[in-house]
């Protein structure tokens, strides 16, 4: 029987006066599995990720890693347990070089700098360059490589494509797939480019107005665009659209 890596049960979260913008979210993640979290802007995707990472105290529900409950609202506990977040702003030390950024992130059991370069060969040519001088794509490679250095059990990636051309995103997503497969970690991927996300994910969860509207195998959802449209937009589609 496959071991559950992360179990999220009945998770609700929000900001100020107990107002929930994510309600009753539940899922299980297994080693070697990627779950794409999809949904329109304002659906609660980032709120879900930062709650899983311990940066926001949940209003209800639990998060477990390897069967051990993670202390609510404790980023330190979540990080020590192996939950590693790549935020949408990348949070690099822009005045430090690529090498220095990677060295600061290193934990026992994490990748080496040489292994990061194997995943992202372009970084090998930029090791002595300040992170602030990198292109957007190179900065994202560095942010992800830094997460690899932290020996994640569960990798949380928020808006991988933020500010990047689709061709760059297409080159990054297979690296995530490769890392998850080789290291047998689990990953939660928040992404606006639905088709790209479903190409590398095993499962997907769609949030709308903070609630789960649909879950399923990524391949099944990719083959049923009408199901995704309904999950995103409900019966009254309005002016939004699903980005394929």
Buried (B, 14 or more C-beta within 10 A) or exposed (E): EEEBBBBBBEBBBBEEEEEBBBBBBBBBBBBBBBBBBBBBEEBBBBBBBBBBBBBBEBBBBBBBBBEEEBBBBBBEBBBEBBBBBBBBEBEBBEEBBBBBBBEEBBBEEBBEBEBBBBBBEBBEEBBEBBBEEBEEBBBBBBBBBBBBBBBBBBBBBBBBBBEBEEEBBBBBBEBBBEBBEEBEBBBBBBBBBBBBBBBBBBBBBBBBBBBBBBBBEBBEBBEBEEBBBBBBBEEEEEEEEBBE
